[in-house]
Amino acid sequence: MKKNILLLLLSLLFSFQIFAQRQEMLLTDDILIKDTNGKTISIERFSELINTGEYNAEPVEDKDGNLKMLQLHKIIPGETTTLKSSTRTTRRSHGERSPLIGHAAPDFVMTDLEGNEIDSKKLRGKVVVLNFWFARCKPCIDEVPELNQVFKKYQSNKEVVFAAVTFEKEEAARNFRSTHGFLFPLVPYRQEVVDEFVAFGYPTNVVLDREGKFHYYKGGGYPNLSEHLFKAIDDALAGLAPEEPLTSTTETIHFSSDSTYKLENGKVIDVDKAFDLMATNNYDLFPKKDKAGNEYYLLKKRK
């Protein structure tokens, strides 16, 4: 029996901005719904996940503008702030740095569409760039041009290996490549590898260093991807450790009037200004020392 659920009612449960202009759209059993792993789920399961307040959904429409699929994404919570005496505290549930950074990545053996084997153990000593995608994921499609820029920059560098991994079957992967001109070597039908790496939704982009450790990890799609990947790959090639901002998954930052805060141009700012800038969620905070050994905090704007 066909079940109709008014998305307008769902919008009362969570921030569903994508349907702000489609308030009377109906969700029916013949509309495909995918969870963050790309698996098809029922309307009932969709409603359960939405009701947790931890998920958002993105519509995928056909060429006539009709809704044909919903893709669930895990919501990245904003930060909350408190003020106590002369010290301010900010906690971010998700920051610029993944807790995976610096840890060994799962081993894998895969074969791309051209029959080339990609074995993580045999790739030690090289930098590995992984993208995780699926065919109906709009953010995955949107970032293809930037990913292609990255591939073109390093494609002649034998020290960098690329692979775009999906649970989709071979035919779907070939169609995706021909439709969107994706240059990464495509690895189809590897659900077990996807399950090991995809934690925050699609697309997910990963850079592994020469030791097979996570050097960069981003899930869910982010702007200016190519710039972040350029830096991550160059740093991994050079053997540099990733910069570690004080905005990790569980870390609390204390802002005190006794501390010194600087911008990237060297300008010293007071604690109130530092707190206000960090509250915009556009900056990361790094502990530093000047040439005299004096400690300070550097506010670095995200690109």
Summary of the structure (lengths in Angstrom):
residues: 303
radius of gyration: 21.6
end to end distance: 49.1
largest distance: 73.9
contacts: 875
relative contact order: 0.13
helix: 25%
strand: 30%
